Amino acid sequence: MLNIILYIASIISFIIGLFFLAVATIGLLRLPDIYNRLHATTKCDTLGAGLVLLSLALQSELAVAIRLALLIIFIVITNPTAAHVIARAAYRTGITPLIGRSESDG
Amino acid sequence: MIYEQILDYLYTIGAILVMLMIFFSMIRALAGPTAPDRVVAINIITTYTLIIITLIARIYEQVYFLDIAMVYALMGFITTIGVAKYLEKGALD
């Protein structure tokens, strides 16, 4: 019984994670500005990767689950840090945010 | 068991879908108008590759691929930090 619940939770978590990864890719392709793209990709990518790895960890034994949990913690720490560094680099190299200018200005 | 078979098929299909997402992110990495756009695309491709490595570790039941995934995550993070620092300062010091 517990096994079946874990398998179903794993399937649901995997599908939701794939959805968020697809949202991150669509945001990376469609949004107009570097800051908008960072906004889309960082959060959706972190959540999607975490859900996919959680789906793998739910139905594996303890040693594998610990490694996957370490990977999840690592992703949750490093992905926002990388996004912060990229946004700071973009701002300091003179790319202005998309406030007060239209999308067609580039 | 039926759920295990469903998960096997689902992980294979998911790995192929993540590969397609890498392809579409590569379009942004090639066409991005500024350099930080390319860095964002490379960062997201790193995360996707990590997911593919863990899915392959599950499909082929090789536990040691997870260690490779960990090293890959570290290297991707250091690459992103290094390139962003280089863009910001013009040098790596």
N, CA and C atoms of all chains as a GROMACS GRO file, in nm:
protein
  597
    1MET      N    1   0.083  -0.121   0.000
    1MET     CA    2   0.000   0.000   0.000
    1MET      C    3   0.087   0.126   0.000
    2LEU      N    4   0.184   0.127   0.089
    2LEU     CA    5   0.275   0.242   0.093
    2LEU      C    6   0.353   0.256  -0.037
    3ASN      N    7   0.392   0.141  -0.093
    3ASN     CA    8   0.463   0.143  -0.221
    3ASN      C    9   0.380   0.211  -0.329
    4ILE      N   10   0.250   0.177  -0.333
    4ILE     CA   11   0.165   0.231  -0.439
    4ILE      C   12   0.151   0.382  -0.422
    5ILE      N   13   0.137   0.426  -0.297
    5ILE     CA   14   0.126   0.571  -0.272
    5ILE      C   15   0.254   0.641  -0.316
    6LEU      N   16   0.369   0.580  -0.286
    6LEU     CA   17   0.496   0.641  -0.325
    6LEU      C   18   0.509   0.648  -0.477
    7TYR      N   19   0.467   0.540  -0.548
    7TYR     CA   20   0.477   0.542  -0.694
    7TYR      C   21   0.388   0.650  -0.753
    8ILE      N   22   0.265   0.663  -0.700
    8ILE     CA   23   0.173   0.763  -0.755
    8ILE      C   24   0.225   0.904  -0.728
    9ALA      N   25   0.277   0.925  -0.605
    9ALA     CA   26   0.335   1.056  -0.574
    9ALA      C   27   0.454   1.085  -0.664
   10SER      N   28   0.532   0.982  -0.696
   10SER     CA   29   0.647   0.999  -0.784
   10SER      C   30   0.604   1.039  -0.925
   11ILE      N   31   0.499   0.973  -0.976
   11ILE     CA   32   0.450   1.006  -1.111
   11ILE      C   33   0.399   1.150  -1.116
   12ILE      N   34   0.320   1.189  -1.015
   12ILE     CA   35   0.263   1.324  -1.014
   12ILE      C   36   0.374   1.428  -1.004
   13SER      N   37   0.471   1.402  -0.916
   13SER     CA   38   0.581   1.498  -0.898
   13SER      C   39   0.663   1.512  -1.026
   14PHE      N   40   0.683   1.398  -1.096
   14PHE     CA   41   0.762   1.405  -1.220
   14PHE      C   42   0.691   1.487  -1.326
   15ILE      N   43   0.558   1.467  -1.338
   15ILE     CA   44   0.485   1.539  -1.443
   15ILE      C   45   0.481   1.689  -1.412
   16ILE      N   46   0.460   1.725  -1.283
   16ILE     CA   47   0.460   1.867  -1.248
   16ILE      C   48   0.598   1.929  -1.271
   17GLY      N   49   0.704   1.853  -1.239
   17GLY     CA   50   0.839   1.902  -1.262
   17GLY      C   51   0.868   1.926  -1.408
   18LEU      N   52   0.823   1.833  -1.496
   18LEU     CA   53   0.843   1.854  -1.639
   18LEU      C   54   0.766   1.977  -1.688
   19PHE      N   55   0.646   1.999  -1.631
   19PHE     CA   56   0.570   2.118  -1.669
   19PHE      C   57   0.647   2.244  -1.636
   20PHE      N   58   0.708   2.249  -1.516
   20PHE     CA   59   0.780   2.370  -1.479
   20PHE      C   60   0.906   2.388  -1.563
   21LEU      N   61   0.970   2.277  -1.601
   21LEU     CA   62   1.088   2.290  -1.689
   21LEU      C   63   1.047   2.345  -1.826
   22ALA      N   64   0.931   2.300  -1.877
   22ALA     CA   65   0.883   2.352  -2.005
   22ALA      C   66   0.849   2.500  -1.993
   23VAL      N   67   0.791   2.541  -1.878
   23VAL     CA   68   0.761   2.683  -1.858
   23VAL      C   69   0.889   2.765  -1.858
   24ALA      N   70   0.995   2.711  -1.796
   24ALA     CA   71   1.123   2.783  -1.793
   24ALA      C   72   1.177   2.800  -1.934
   25THR      N   73   1.167   2.695  -2.018
   25THR     CA   74   1.219   2.706  -2.155
   25THR      C   75   1.138   2.806  -2.237
   26ILE      N   76   1.004   2.802  -2.221
   26ILE     CA   77   0.920   2.896  -2.296
   26ILE      C   78   0.949   3.040  -2.253
   27GLY      N   79   0.969   3.060  -2.122
   27GLY     CA   80   1.003   3.193  -2.075
   27GLY      C   81   1.137   3.239  -2.127
   28LEU      N   82   1.233   3.147  -2.134
   28LEU     CA   83   1.365   3.184  -2.188
   28LEU      C   84   1.355   3.224  -2.334
   29LEU      N   85   1.264   3.159  -2.410
   29LEU     CA   86   1.255   3.189  -2.552
   29LEU      C   87   1.171   3.314  -2.579
   30ARG      N   88   1.064   3.338  -2.502
   30ARG     CA   89   0.964   3.434  -2.543
   30ARG      C   90   0.975   3.569  -2.476
   31LEU      N   91   1.037   3.578  -2.356
   31LEU     CA   92   1.033   3.704  -2.284
   31LEU      C   93   1.131   3.804  -2.346
   32PRO      N   94   1.105   3.935  -2.330
   32PRO     CA   95   1.178   4.034  -2.411
   32PRO      C   96   1.312   4.078  -2.356
   33ASP      N   97   1.340   4.058  -2.227
   33ASP     CA   98   1.454   4.125  -2.166
   33ASP      C   99   1.538   4.024  -2.089
   34ILE      N  100   1.663   4.061  -2.060
   34ILE     CA  101   1.748   3.969  -1.984
   34ILE      C  102   1.694   3.949  -1.843
   35TYR      N  103   1.642   4.056  -1.782
   35TYR     CA  104   1.592   4.043  -1.645
   35TYR      C  105   1.465   3.961  -1.640
   36ASN      N  106   1.378   3.979  -1.744
   36ASN     CA  107   1.258   3.896  -1.749
   36ASN      C  108   1.293   3.749  -1.768
   37ARG      N  109   1.395   3.725  -1.851
   37ARG     CA  110   1.435   3.585  -1.874
   37ARG      C  111   1.491   3.524  -1.747
   38LEU      N  112   1.569   3.603  -1.672
   38LEU     CA  113   1.621   3.552  -1.544
   38LEU      C  114   1.506   3.522  -1.449
   39HIS      N  115   1.408   3.611  -1.445
   39HIS     CA  116   1.292   3.593  -1.358
   39HIS      C  117   1.218   3.465  -1.391
   40ALA      N  118   1.205   3.436  -1.521
   40ALA     CA  119   1.133   3.314  -1.559
   40ALA      C  120   1.215   3.190  -1.529
   41THR      N  121   1.343   3.193  -1.570
   41THR     CA  122   1.417   3.068  -1.567
   41THR      C  123   1.460   3.027  -1.428
   42THR      N  124   1.498   3.123  -1.342
   42THR     CA  125   1.556   3.084  -1.214
   42THR      C  126   1.457   3.008  -1.128
   43LYS      N  127   1.339   3.067  -1.111
   43LYS     CA  128   1.243   3.003  -1.020
   43LYS      C  129   1.187   2.875  -1.078
   44CYS      N  130   1.145   2.882  -1.207
   44CYS     CA  131   1.083   2.762  -1.266
   44CYS      C  132   1.184   2.650  -1.278
   45ASP      N  133   1.310   2.685  -1.311
   45ASP     CA  134   1.412   2.582  -1.328
   45ASP      C  135   1.446   2.515  -1.195
   46THR      N  136   1.458   2.596  -1.090
   46THR     CA  137   1.489   2.539  -0.959
   46THR      C  138   1.377   2.447  -0.912
   47LEU      N  139   1.253   2.494  -0.925
   47LEU     CA  140   1.140   2.413  -0.879
   47LEU      C  141   1.125   2.287  -0.963
   48GLY      N  142   1.141   2.299  -1.096
   48GLY     CA  143   1.125   2.182  -1.181
   48GLY      C  144   1.232   2.077  -1.155
   49ALA      N  145   1.357   2.122  -1.142
   49ALA     CA  146   1.464   2.026  -1.115
   49ALA      C  147   1.444   1.961  -0.978
   50GLY      N  148   1.402   2.041  -0.880
   50GLY     CA  149   1.378   1.984  -0.747
   50GLY      C  150   1.268   1.881  -0.750
   51LEU      N  151   1.160   1.907  -0.826
   51LEU     CA  152   1.050   1.811  -0.829
   51LEU      C  153   1.089   1.683  -0.903
   52VAL      N  154   1.167   1.697  -1.012
   52VAL     CA  155   1.209   1.577  -1.085
   52VAL      C  156   1.301   1.490  -0.997
   53LEU      N  157   1.395   1.556  -0.927
   53LEU     CA  158   1.485   1.479  -0.841
   53LEU      C  159   1.410   1.420  -0.722
   54LEU      N  160   1.307   1.492  -0.672
   54LEU     CA  161   1.225   1.436  -0.564
   54LEU      C  162   1.148   1.313  -0.611
   55SER      N  163   1.100   1.319  -0.737
   55SER     CA  164   1.031   1.204  -0.793
   55SER      C  165   1.123   1.083  -0.804
   56LEU      N  166   1.252   1.108  -0.835
   56LEU     CA  167   1.346   0.996  -0.839
   56LEU      C  168   1.378   0.945  -0.699
   57ALA      N  169   1.382   1.039  -0.601
   57ALA     CA  170   1.423   1.000  -0.468
   57ALA      C  171   1.314   0.925  -0.393
   58LEU      N  172   1.187   0.946  -0.433
   58LEU     CA  173   1.077   0.887  -0.357
   58LEU      C  174   1.073   0.736  -0.367
   59GLN      N  175   1.132   0.678  -0.474
   59GLN     CA  176   1.117   0.534  -0.492
   59GLN      C  177   1.252   0.465  -0.506
   60SER      N  178   1.357   0.525  -0.446
   60SER     CA  179   1.486   0.458  -0.446
   60SER      C  180   1.526   0.429  -0.302
   61GLU      N  181   1.631   0.350  -0.286
   61GLU     CA  182   1.669   0.316  -0.149
   61GLU      C  183   1.744   0.431  -0.083
   62LEU      N  184   1.785   0.412   0.042
   62LEU     CA  185   1.825   0.525   0.125
   62LEU      C  186   1.953   0.592   0.074
   63ALA      N  187   2.052   0.511   0.031
   63ALA     CA  188   2.181   0.570  -0.009
   63ALA      C  189   2.163   0.658  -0.132
   64VAL      N  190   2.078   0.613  -0.227
   64VAL     CA  191   2.053   0.693  -0.346
   64VAL      C  192   1.971   0.817  -0.312
   65ALA      N  193   1.875   0.800  -0.220
   65ALA     CA  194   1.789   0.914  -0.184
   65ALA      C  195   1.869   1.023  -0.116
   66ILE      N  196   1.972   0.983  -0.037
   66ILE     CA  197   2.054   1.085   0.029
   66ILE      C  198   2.132   1.164  -0.074
   67ARG      N  199   2.186   1.094  -0.176
   67ARG     CA  200   2.259   1.168  -0.280
   67ARG      C  201   2.168   1.262  -0.357
   68LEU      N  202   2.046   1.214  -0.386
   68LEU     CA  203   1.953   1.302  -0.457
   68LEU      C  204   1.913   1.421  -0.372
   69ALA      N  205   1.898   1.399  -0.240
   69ALA     CA  206   1.865   1.512  -0.152
   69ALA      C  207   1.979   1.612  -0.148
   70LEU      N  208   2.104   1.562  -0.149
   70LEU     CA  209   2.219   1.654  -0.155
   70LEU      C  210   2.217   1.736  -0.284
   71LEU      N  211   2.182   1.668  -0.396
   71LEU     CA  212   2.174   1.740  -0.524
   71LEU      C  213   2.066   1.848  -0.519
   72ILE      N  214   1.950   1.815  -0.457
   72ILE     CA  215   1.841   1.914  -0.448
   72ILE      C  216   1.886   2.034  -0.366
   73ILE      N  217   1.951   2.006  -0.251
   73ILE     CA  218   1.997   2.117  -0.167
   73ILE      C  219   2.098   2.203  -0.242
   74PHE      N  220   2.189   2.136  -0.317
   74PHE     CA  221   2.290   2.209  -0.393
   74PHE      C  222   2.226   2.298  -0.499
   75ILE      N  223   2.126   2.244  -0.570
   75ILE     CA  224   2.060   2.323  -0.674
   75ILE      C  225   1.986   2.441  -0.613
   76VAL      N  226   1.919   2.417  -0.500
   76VAL     CA  227   1.842   2.525  -0.438
   76VAL      C  228   1.934   2.635  -0.387
   77ILE      N  229   2.057   2.600  -0.346
   77ILE     CA  230   2.149   2.704  -0.302
   77ILE      C  231   2.211   2.776  -0.422
   78THR      N  232   2.260   2.701  -0.522
   78THR     CA  233   2.344   2.763  -0.624
   78THR      C  234   2.267   2.833  -0.734
   79ASN      N  235   2.145   2.790  -0.766
   79ASN     CA  236   2.076   2.849  -0.880
   79ASN      C  237   2.038   2.995  -0.857
   80PRO      N  238   1.981   3.031  -0.740
   80PRO     CA  239   1.956   3.174  -0.717
   80PRO      C  240   2.084   3.256  -0.707
   81THR      N  241   2.192   3.195  -0.654
   81THR     CA  242   2.319   3.268  -0.648
   81THR      C  243   2.369   3.301  -0.788
   82ALA      N  244   2.364   3.205  -0.878
   82ALA     CA  245   2.410   3.228  -1.015
   82ALA      C  246   2.324   3.334  -1.082
   83ALA      N  247   2.192   3.329  -1.058
   83ALA     CA  248   2.104   3.429  -1.118
   83ALA      C  249   2.135   3.568  -1.066
   84HIS      N  250   2.164   3.577  -0.937
   84HIS     CA  251   2.200   3.706  -0.877
   84HIS      C  252   2.328   3.761  -0.940
   85VAL      N  253   2.428   3.674  -0.957
   85VAL     CA  254   2.555   3.720  -1.014
   85VAL      C  255   2.536   3.764  -1.159
   86ILE      N  256   2.455   3.689  -1.235
   86ILE     CA  257   2.432   3.726  -1.375
   86ILE      C  258   2.358   3.860  -1.384
   87ALA      N  259   2.257   3.878  -1.297
   87ALA     CA  260   2.181   4.002  -1.302
   87ALA      C  261   2.268   4.121  -1.264
   88ARG      N  262   2.357   4.101  -1.164
   88ARG     CA  263   2.446   4.211  -1.126
   88ARG      C  264   2.543   4.244  -1.239
   89ALA      N  265   2.596   4.140  -1.305
   89ALA     CA  266   2.688   4.164  -1.417
   89ALA      C  267   2.616   4.236  -1.530
   90ALA      N  268   2.490   4.196  -1.557
   90ALA     CA  269   2.416   4.262  -1.665
   90ALA      C  270   2.388   4.406  -1.631
   91TYR      N  271   2.355   4.433  -1.505
   91TYR     CA  272   2.324   4.571  -1.468
   91TYR      C  273   2.447   4.658  -1.471
   92ARG      N  274   2.560   4.605  -1.426
   92ARG     CA  275   2.680   4.689  -1.419
   92ARG      C  276   2.748   4.706  -1.553
   93THR      N  277   2.713   4.620  -1.652
   93THR     CA  278   2.767   4.643  -1.786
   93THR      C  279   2.675   4.732  -1.867
   94GLY      N  280   2.572   4.790  -1.806
   94GLY     CA  281   2.498   4.894  -1.873
   94GLY      C  282   2.373   4.852  -1.945
   95ILE      N  283   2.318   4.736  -1.915
   95ILE     CA  284   2.192   4.695  -1.976
   95ILE      C  285   2.082   4.747  -1.885
   96THR      N  286   2.003   4.841  -1.935
   96THR     CA  287   1.898   4.897  -1.851
   96THR      C  288   1.776   4.806  -1.852
   97PRO      N  289   1.704   4.799  -1.740
   97PRO     CA  290   1.582   4.717  -1.739
   97PRO      C  291   1.473   4.775  -1.828
   98LEU      N  292   1.375   4.694  -1.856
   98LEU     CA  293   1.271   4.728  -1.954
   98LEU      C  294   1.160   4.807  -1.885
   99ILE      N  295   1.197   4.917  -1.820
   99ILE     CA  296   1.096   5.003  -1.758
   99ILE      C  297   1.093   5.133  -1.835
  100GLY      N  298   0.976   5.171  -1.884
  100GLY     CA  299   0.963   5.299  -1.950
  100GLY      C  300   1.008   5.301  -2.094
  101ARG      N  301   1.047   5.184  -2.148
  101ARG     CA  302   1.073   5.181  -2.291
  101ARG      C  303   0.998   5.063  -2.348
  102SER      N  304   0.963   5.074  -2.476
  102SER     CA  305   0.875   4.973  -2.533
  102SER      C  306   0.957   4.851  -2.572
  103GLU      N  307   0.884   4.743  -2.602
  103GLU     CA  308   0.950   4.617  -2.632
  103GLU      C  309   1.027   4.624  -2.763
  104SER      N  310   0.980   4.707  -2.855
  104SER     CA  311   1.043   4.711  -2.988
  104SER      C  312   1.177   4.783  -2.984
  105ASP      N  313   1.209   4.851  -2.873
  105ASP     CA  314   1.338   4.916  -2.864
  105ASP      C  315   1.451   4.816  -2.845
  106GLY      N  316   1.418   4.694  -2.810
  106GLY     CA  317   1.522   4.593  -2.791
  106GLY      C  318   1.562   4.588  -2.650
  107MET      N  319   0.517  -0.518  -1.171
  107MET     CA  320   0.424  -0.420  -1.115
  107MET      C  321   0.398  -0.310  -1.218
  108ILE      N  322   0.271  -0.271  -1.226
  108ILE     CA  323   0.232  -0.182  -1.337
  108ILE      C  324   0.288  -0.042  -1.319
  109TYR      N  325   0.295   0.005  -1.192
  109TYR     CA  326   0.341   0.142  -1.170
  109TYR      C  327   0.489   0.157  -1.206
  110GLU      N  328   0.564   0.050  -1.179
  110GLU     CA  329   0.707   0.055  -1.212
  110GLU      C  330   0.728   0.067  -1.363
  111GLN      N  331   0.647  -0.009  -1.439
  111GLN     CA  332   0.658   0.000  -1.584
  111GLN      C  333   0.618   0.138  -1.635
  112ILE      N  334   0.510   0.194  -1.576
  112ILE     CA  335   0.468   0.329  -1.614
  112ILE      C  336   0.580   0.428  -1.589
  113LEU      N  337   0.648   0.414  -1.472
  113LEU     CA  338   0.757   0.505  -1.440
  113LEU      C  339   0.874   0.489  -1.535
  114ASP      N  340   0.902   0.364  -1.576
  114ASP     CA  341   1.011   0.344  -1.671
  114ASP      C  342   0.984   0.418  -1.801
  115TYR      N  343   0.863   0.398  -1.858
  115TYR     CA  344   0.828   0.469  -1.982
  115TYR      C  345   0.832   0.619  -1.962
  116LEU      N  346   0.779   0.664  -1.845
  116LEU     CA  347   0.769   0.807  -1.819
  116LEU      C  348   0.907   0.871  -1.810
  117TYR      N  349   1.001   0.799  -1.748
  117TYR     CA  350   1.135   0.858  -1.737
  117TYR      C  351   1.203   0.864  -1.873
  118THR      N  352   1.181   0.763  -1.957
  118THR     CA  353   1.241   0.769  -2.091
  118THR      C  354   1.184   0.885  -2.172
  119ILE      N  355   1.050   0.897  -2.169
  119ILE     CA  356   0.987   1.008  -2.243
  119ILE      C  357   1.032   1.141  -2.187
  120GLY      N  358   1.044   1.150  -2.053
  120GLY     CA  359   1.087   1.275  -1.991
  120GLY      C  360   1.228   1.313  -2.029
  121ALA      N  361   1.318   1.213  -2.039
  121ALA     CA  362   1.455   1.244  -2.080
  121ALA      C  363   1.457   1.299  -2.222
  122ILE      N  364   1.373   1.242  -2.311
  122ILE     CA  365   1.367   1.293  -2.448
  122ILE      C  366   1.311   1.435  -2.450
  123LEU      N  367   1.209   1.462  -2.367
  123LEU     CA  368   1.152   1.597  -2.362
  123LEU      C  369   1.254   1.698  -2.311
  124VAL      N  370   1.332   1.659  -2.208
  124VAL     CA  371   1.433   1.752  -2.157
  124VAL      C  372   1.540   1.776  -2.263
  125MET      N  373   1.568   1.674  -2.347
  125MET     CA  374   1.662   1.694  -2.457
  125MET      C  375   1.609   1.797  -2.556
  126LEU      N  376   1.477   1.792  -2.585
  126LEU     CA  377   1.418   1.894  -2.672
  126LEU      C  378   1.428   2.032  -2.610
  127MET      N  379   1.409   2.038  -2.475
  127MET     CA  380   1.421   2.168  -2.409
  127MET      C  381   1.564   2.222  -2.419
  128ILE      N  382   1.663   2.133  -2.413
  128ILE     CA  383   1.802   2.176  -2.432
  128ILE      C  384   1.820   2.235  -2.571
  129PHE      N  385   1.756   2.172  -2.672
  129PHE     CA  386   1.766   2.224  -2.808
  129PHE      C  387   1.709   2.364  -2.818
  130PHE      N  388   1.590   2.386  -2.758
  130PHE     CA  389   1.529   2.519  -2.767
  130PHE      C  390   1.607   2.622  -2.686
  131SER      N  391   1.667   2.579  -2.574
  131SER     CA  392   1.750   2.673  -2.499
  131SER      C  393   1.877   2.708  -2.577
  132MET      N  394   1.926   2.613  -2.658
  132MET     CA  395   2.043   2.638  -2.741
  132MET      C  396   2.015   2.747  -2.843
  133ILE      N  397   1.888   2.756  -2.888
  133ILE     CA  398   1.852   2.864  -2.981
  133ILE      C  399   1.875   2.999  -2.915
  134ARG      N  400   1.834   3.013  -2.786
  134ARG     CA  401   1.855   3.138  -2.716
  134ARG      C  402   2.004   3.163  -2.694
  135ALA      N  403   2.080   3.056  -2.666
  135ALA     CA  404   2.224   3.073  -2.645
  135ALA      C  405   2.293   3.119  -2.773
  136LEU      N  406   2.241   3.076  -2.889
  136LEU     CA  407   2.304   3.119  -3.014
  136LEU      C  408   2.257   3.257  -3.055
  137ALA      N  409   2.129   3.290  -3.030
  137ALA     CA  410   2.071   3.412  -3.086
  137ALA      C  411   2.061   3.525  -2.986
  138GLY      N  412   2.098   3.500  -2.858
  138GLY     CA  413   2.078   3.602  -2.756
  138GLY      C  414   2.145   3.731  -2.791
  139PRO      N  415   2.075   3.845  -2.778
  139PRO     CA  416   2.134   3.970  -2.826
  139PRO      C  417   2.252   4.016  -2.740
  140THR      N  418   2.251   3.992  -2.611
  140THR     CA  419   2.362   4.035  -2.526
  140THR      C  420   2.432   3.914  -2.466
  141ALA      N  421   2.548   3.938  -2.408
  141ALA     CA  422   2.625   3.828  -2.350
  141ALA      C  423   2.557   3.766  -2.227
  142PRO      N  424   2.495   3.842  -2.134
  142PRO     CA  425   2.428   3.775  -2.021
  142PRO      C  426   2.313   3.684  -2.063
  143ASP      N  427   2.249   3.712  -2.177
  143ASP     CA  428   2.148   3.618  -2.227
  143ASP      C  429   2.208   3.481  -2.253
  144ARG      N  430   2.325   3.481  -2.313
  144ARG     CA  431   2.391   3.353  -2.341
  144ARG      C  432   2.429   3.283  -2.211
  145VAL      N  433   2.472   3.362  -2.110
  145VAL     CA  434   2.510   3.301  -1.983
  145VAL      C  435   2.387   3.236  -1.916
  146VAL      N  436   2.272   3.305  -1.924
  146VAL     CA  437   2.149   3.246  -1.868
  146VAL      C  438   2.116   3.116  -1.938
  147ALA      N  439   2.128   3.116  -2.071
  147ALA     CA  440   2.095   2.995  -2.146
  147ALA      C  441   2.190   2.880  -2.110
  148ILE      N  442   2.320   2.912  -2.095
  148ILE     CA  443   2.416   2.807  -2.060
  148ILE      C  444   2.387   2.753  -1.920
  149ASN      N  445   2.348   2.843  -1.829
  149ASN     CA  446   2.315   2.801  -1.693
  149ASN      C  447   2.197   2.704  -1.692
  150ILE      N  448   2.095   2.735  -1.770
  150ILE     CA  449   1.976   2.649  -1.770
  150ILE      C  450   2.007   2.518  -1.841
  151ILE      N  451   2.096   2.521  -1.942
  151ILE     CA  452   2.134   2.397  -2.009
  151ILE      C  453   2.210   2.306  -1.913
  152THR      N  454   2.291   2.367  -1.823
  152THR     CA  455   2.360   2.287  -1.722
  152THR      C  456   2.262   2.212  -1.632
  153THR      N  457   2.157   2.283  -1.588
  153THR     CA  458   2.058   2.217  -1.502
  153THR      C  459   1.987   2.104  -1.578
  154TYR      N  460   1.955   2.128  -1.705
  154TYR     CA  461   1.888   2.024  -1.783
  154TYR      C  462   1.978   1.902  -1.801
  155THR      N  463   2.107   1.927  -1.824
  155THR     CA  464   2.198   1.813  -1.841
  155THR      C  465   2.209   1.732  -1.713
  156LEU      N  466   2.208   1.804  -1.598
  156LEU     CA  467   2.210   1.734  -1.469
  156LEU      C  468   2.086   1.644  -1.454
  157ILE      N  469   1.971   1.696  -1.494
  157ILE     CA  470   1.848   1.615  -1.485
  157ILE      C  471   1.858   1.493  -1.575
  158ILE      N  472   1.914   1.512  -1.697
  158ILE     CA  473   1.926   1.399  -1.789
  158ILE      C  474   2.020   1.293  -1.732
  159ILE      N  475   2.130   1.339  -1.667
  159ILE     CA  476   2.223   1.241  -1.610
  159ILE      C  477   2.155   1.159  -1.499
  160THR      N  478   2.077   1.227  -1.414
  160THR     CA  479   2.009   1.151  -1.308
  160THR      C  480   1.903   1.058  -1.365
  161LEU      N  481   1.834   1.102  -1.472
  161LEU     CA  482   1.734   1.013  -1.532
  161LEU      C  483   1.801   0.891  -1.595
  162ILE      N  484   1.918   0.911  -1.656
  162ILE     CA  485   1.990   0.798  -1.716
  162ILE      C  486   2.039   0.705  -1.607
  163ALA      N  487   2.081   0.763  -1.492
  163ALA     CA  488   2.120   0.679  -1.379
  163ALA      C  489   2.005   0.593  -1.331
  164ARG      N  490   1.882   0.647  -1.337
  164ARG     CA  491   1.766   0.567  -1.297
  164ARG      C  492   1.731   0.462  -1.404
  165ILE      N  493   1.741   0.500  -1.532
  165ILE     CA  494   1.699   0.409  -1.639
  165ILE      C  495   1.793   0.289  -1.647
  166TYR      N  496   1.926   0.316  -1.641
  166TYR     CA  497   2.022   0.207  -1.652
  166TYR      C  498   2.062   0.150  -1.518
  167GLU      N  499   2.006   0.204  -1.407
  167GLU     CA  500   2.030   0.156  -1.271
  167GLU      C  501   2.178   0.157  -1.236
  168GLN      N  502   2.246   0.268  -1.271
  168GLN     CA  503   2.386   0.286  -1.234
  168GLN      C  504   2.391   0.396  -1.130
  169VAL      N  505   2.423   0.360  -1.005
  169VAL     CA  506   2.419   0.459  -0.897
  169VAL      C  507   2.531   0.560  -0.911
  170TYR      N  508   2.642   0.518  -0.973
  170TYR     CA  509   2.759   0.605  -0.976
  170TYR      C  510   2.741   0.725  -1.067
  171PHE      N  511   2.640   0.722  -1.154
  171PHE     CA  512   2.615   0.839  -1.236
  171PHE      C  513   2.574   0.960  -1.152
  172LEU      N  514   2.521   0.934  -1.031
  172LEU     CA  515   2.479   1.045  -0.945
  172LEU      C  516   2.600   1.126  -0.899
  173ASP      N  517   2.713   1.060  -0.876
  173ASP     CA  518   2.835   1.133  -0.840
  173ASP      C  519   2.880   1.222  -0.955
  174ILE      N  520   2.868   1.169  -1.078
  174ILE     CA  521   2.902   1.249  -1.196
  174ILE      C  522   2.809   1.370  -1.203
  175ALA      N  523   2.680   1.349  -1.169
  175ALA     CA  524   2.586   1.461  -1.172
  175ALA      C  525   2.626   1.567  -1.071
  176MET      N  526   2.673   1.523  -0.953
  176MET     CA  527   2.715   1.621  -0.852
  176MET      C  528   2.834   1.704  -0.900
  177VAL      N  529   2.934   1.634  -0.957
  177VAL     CA  530   3.052   1.706  -1.008
  177VAL      C  531   3.012   1.800  -1.120
  178TYR      N  532   2.916   1.756  -1.204
  178TYR     CA  533   2.872   1.839  -1.315
  178TYR      C  534   2.802   1.965  -1.264
  179ALA      N  535   2.722   1.951  -1.156
  179ALA     CA  536   2.654   2.068  -1.100
  179ALA      C  537   2.756   2.167  -1.046
  180LEU      N  538   2.859   2.116  -0.977
  180LEU     CA  539   2.965   2.204  -0.926
  180LEU      C  540   3.033   2.279  -1.039
  181MET      N  541   3.069   2.205  -1.147
  181MET     CA  542   3.142   2.268  -1.257
  181MET      C  543   3.056   2.371  -1.329
  182GLY      N  544   2.926   2.342  -1.343
  182GLY     CA  545   2.839   2.439  -1.407
  182GLY      C  546   2.825   2.566  -1.326
  183PHE      N  547   2.816   2.549  -1.194
  183PHE     CA  548   2.804   2.667  -1.107
  183PHE      C  549   2.930   2.753  -1.116
  184ILE      N  550   3.047   2.687  -1.111
  184ILE     CA  551   3.172   2.763  -1.116
  184ILE      C  552   3.188   2.832  -1.252
  185THR      N  553   3.144   2.762  -1.360
  185THR     CA  554   3.151   2.824  -1.493
  185THR      C  555   3.065   2.949  -1.500
  186THR      N  556   2.942   2.939  -1.448
  186THR     CA  557   2.853   3.055  -1.453
  186THR      C  558   2.909   3.172  -1.374
  187ILE      N  559   2.957   3.143  -1.252
  187ILE     CA  560   3.013   3.250  -1.168
  187ILE      C  561   3.134   3.314  -1.238
  188GLY      N  562   3.220   3.229  -1.296
  188GLY     CA  563   3.340   3.281  -1.360
  188GLY      C  564   3.309   3.368  -1.479
  189VAL      N  565   3.217   3.322  -1.566
  189VAL     CA  566   3.185   3.401  -1.685
  189VAL      C  567   3.116   3.531  -1.647
  190ALA      N  568   3.028   3.526  -1.544
  190ALA     CA  569   2.960   3.649  -1.503
  190ALA      C  570   3.060   3.748  -1.443
  191LYS      N  571   3.155   3.698  -1.363
  191LYS     CA  572   3.258   3.787  -1.309
  191LYS      C  573   3.341   3.849  -1.420
  192TYR      N  574   3.372   3.766  -1.521
  192TYR     CA  575   3.451   3.818  -1.633
  192TYR      C  576   3.375   3.925  -1.709
  193LEU      N  577   3.243   3.906  -1.727
  193LEU     CA  578   3.164   4.008  -1.794
  193LEU      C  579   3.160   4.136  -1.714
  194GLU      N  580   3.157   4.121  -1.581
  194GLU     CA  581   3.140   4.239  -1.498
  194GLU      C  582   3.268   4.321  -1.490
  195LYS      N  583   3.381   4.251  -1.467
  195LYS     CA  584   3.504   4.323  -1.439
  195LYS      C  585   3.601   4.330  -1.557
  196GLY      N  586   3.583   4.243  -1.655
  196GLY     CA  587   3.676   4.242  -1.766
  196GLY      C  588   3.802   4.162  -1.739
  197ALA      N  589   3.810   4.104  -1.618
  197ALA     CA  590   3.925   4.021  -1.585
  197ALA      C  591   3.883   3.924  -1.475
  198LEU      N  592   3.962   3.820  -1.458
  198LEU     CA  593   3.930   3.720  -1.355
  198LEU      C  594   4.029   3.732  -1.240
  199ASP      N  595   4.016   3.834  -1.161
  199ASP     CA  596   4.104   3.845  -1.046
  199ASP      C  597   4.023   3.868  -0.920
   0.00000   0.00000   0.00000
